[in-house]
Amino acid sequence: MISVPIHLVRYEVHDGEIVPWFVDRCDIPWLRDLVELFEAFVGAPRRELESRLRRPPEARLFRLVVHVLWQVYSSRLEVSVPPRKARAALFTAAAASRDKTEALAAAAHALGV
């Protein structure tokens, strides 16, 4: 299930009714580009995608769309080692060595990556 923080939802209240604001036609090109960007970075580190994100003039809608896309695409991550197992190997290696580079190398070797 996708959830959206209330502070990212755009709406107005008229006569006691909540009236959401919808995407305008002028938003469609940058929305399409944004989805294509997420598609292109499936399997890449999140920080690489984050460095490519550019906000259009309507930053609030942008934040809402990016929030939803992170939820949709986070389930499509391609990893060679489950994060929990990678962290465990790294912490084990770090406990045996004070050198960060050595610990990373030892963890990678133990995991076969």
C-alpha positions in Angstrom: 0.0 0.0 0.0 1.3 3.5 -0.9 0.9 6.1 1.7 1.3 9.9 1.3 2.1 12.3 4.1 -0.7 14.8 4.6 1.7 17.7 4.3 2.4 16.7 0.7 -1.3 16.5 -0.3 -2.7 19.5 -2.2 -6.3 20.4 -1.6 -8.7 23.1 -0.7 -11.8 23.1 1.5 -15.0 24.5 0.0 -18.3 24.4 2.0 -16.9 21.8 4.3 -15.7 19.5 1.5 -12.1 18.6 0.8 -11.4 19.3 -2.9 -8.1 17.8 -4.1 -6.0 19.6 -6.7 -5.2 17.4 -9.7 -2.3 17.3 -12.0 -2.5 19.9 -14.8 -1.7 19.2 -18.5 1.5 21.2 -18.2 2.7 18.7 -15.5 2.5 15.7 -17.8 5.9 16.2 -19.6 7.9 16.5 -16.4 5.9 13.7 -14.7 6.7 11.4 -17.7 10.4 12.4 -17.5 10.4 11.7 -13.8 8.9 8.2 -14.1 11.4 7.4 -17.0 14.3 8.6 -14.7 13.2 6.2 -11.9 12.9 3.4 -14.5 16.4 4.1 -15.8 17.9 3.9 -12.3 16.3 0.6 -11.2 19.2 -1.3 -9.7 21.4 1.7 -9.2 22.3 3.2 -5.8 19.6 5.6 -4.5 22.1 8.4 -4.1 22.8 8.3 -7.9 19.1 8.8 -8.7 18.8 11.5 -6.0 21.6 13.5 -7.6 19.7 13.5 -10.9 16.4 14.7 -9.5 15.6 18.2 -10.6 12.6 20.1 -9.2 10.1 21.6 -11.6 8.5 25.0 -10.7 5.7 23.2 -8.8 8.0 21.8 -6.0 5.1 20.7 -3.8 3.6 18.4 -6.4 7.1 17.2 -7.2 7.7 16.1 -3.6 4.4 14.2 -3.6 5.2 12.4 -6.8 8.8 11.6 -5.8 7.5 10.3 -2.4 5.1 7.9 -4.2 7.7 6.8 -6.8 10.2 6.0 -4.0 7.6 3.6 -2.6 6.7 2.1 -6.0 10.3 1.6 -7.1 11.9 0.6 -3.7 10.3 -2.8 -4.1 12.2 -3.2 -7.4 15.7 -2.8 -5.9 18.1 -5.3 -7.3 20.7 -6.3 -4.7 23.3 -9.1 -4.8 23.2 -9.4 -1.0 20.2 -8.6 1.3 20.9 -5.4 3.2 20.6 -7.1 6.6 23.2 -9.7 5.7 25.5 -7.1 4.3 25.3 -4.9 7.5 25.9 -8.0 9.7 29.0 -8.9 7.7 30.3 -5.3 7.7 29.8 -4.9 11.5 31.5 -8.3 12.1 34.5 -7.2 9.9 34.6 -3.8 11.5 34.8 -5.3 15.0 38.0 -7.2 13.9 39.7 -4.3 12.2 40.1 -0.5 12.9 40.7 0.2 9.3 37.6 1.1 7.3 39.0 -0.1 4.0 40.1 -3.4 5.4 36.7 -3.9 7.1 34.9 -3.2 3.8 37.2 -5.6 1.9 36.8 -8.3 4.5 33.0 -8.0 4.4 32.9 -8.1 0.6 35.1 -11.1 0.6 33.0 -12.9 3.2 29.9 -12.2 1.1 31.5 -13.1 -2.2 31.0 -9.7 -3.8 
